[in-house]
């Protein structure tokens, strides 16, 4: 997790982030939020196919060490 990625919770890892939001509500921080604008690409799609378990495990490990999702690493 990038340093200071979660400014509301002060989390330093995804595990800490999950633990924080398990016991807190965004309503506790509503005054610290700001409006956001974004666009959605509704044309995108996903293609799923079987992969050997050993290869999938290696892909997950490579993605984790790079801080990415396996789908990002695959691309």
C-alpha positions as CSV (number, residue, x, y, z in Angstrom):
1,X,0.0,0.0,0.0
2,X,1.4,3.4,-0.9
3,X,2.4,5.6,1.9
4,X,-0.5,7.7,3.3
5,X,-2.9,6.2,0.7
6,X,-5.7,6.2,3.2
7,X,-5.8,9.6,4.8
8,X,-9.1,9.1,6.7
9,X,-8.1,5.9,8.5
10,X,-4.3,6.4,8.7
11,X,-3.9,2.8,7.6
12,X,-0.5,1.6,6.5
13,X,-1.7,-1.7,5.0
14,X,-4.8,-3.1,3.4
15,X,-5.3,-5.3,6.5
16,X,-5.3,-2.2,8.7
17,X,-7.6,-0.5,6.3
18,X,-10.1,-3.3,6.4
19,X,-9.9,-3.5,10.2
20,X,-10.5,0.3,10.5
21,X,-13.6,0.3,8.2
22,X,-15.0,-2.8,10.0
23,X,-15.5,-0.6,13.0
24,X,-16.1,2.8,11.5
25,X,-18.5,4.5,9.2
26,X,-17.9,7.1,6.5
27,X,-20.5,9.2,8.3
28,X,-17.8,9.6,11.0
29,X,-15.7,11.5,8.5
30,X,-18.3,13.1,6.2
31,X,-17.0,16.6,6.9
32,X,-13.6,15.5,5.7
33,X,-14.8,14.4,2.3
34,X,-15.1,16.4,-0.9
35,X,-17.1,15.9,-4.1
36,X,-15.5,13.8,-6.8
37,X,-16.1,13.6,-10.5
38,X,-15.3,10.5,-12.6
39,X,-16.3,8.8,-15.8
40,X,-17.3,5.2,-16.4
41,X,-16.3,3.2,-19.4
42,X,-19.3,1.0,-19.8
43,X,-17.9,-0.6,-22.9
44,X,-15.2,-2.5,-21.0
45,X,-15.6,-6.2,-20.5
46,X,-13.8,-9.1,-18.9
47,X,-12.8,-12.5,-20.4
48,X,-12.4,-15.4,-18.1
49,X,-10.6,-18.6,-18.9
50,X,-9.1,-21.6,-17.0
51,X,-5.5,-21.4,-15.9
52,X,-3.3,-24.0,-14.3
53,X,-3.3,-23.6,-10.5
54,X,0.5,-23.4,-10.3
55,X,0.6,-20.7,-13.0
56,X,-2.2,-18.8,-11.2
57,X,-0.4,-19.0,-7.9
58,X,2.8,-17.6,-9.6
59,X,0.7,-14.8,-11.2
60,X,-0.9,-13.9,-7.8
61,X,2.6,-13.8,-6.2
62,X,4.1,-11.7,-8.9
63,X,1.1,-9.3,-8.7
64,X,1.3,-9.1,-4.9
65,X,5.0,-8.3,-4.9
66,X,4.4,-5.5,-7.5
67,X,1.4,-4.2,-5.5
68,X,-0.9,-4.9,-8.4
69,X,-4.0,-7.1,-9.1
70,X,-3.3,-10.3,-11.0
71,X,-5.4,-8.9,-13.9
72,X,-3.2,-5.9,-14.1
73,X,0.0,-8.0,-14.0
74,X,-1.4,-10.3,-16.8
75,X,-1.9,-7.4,-19.1
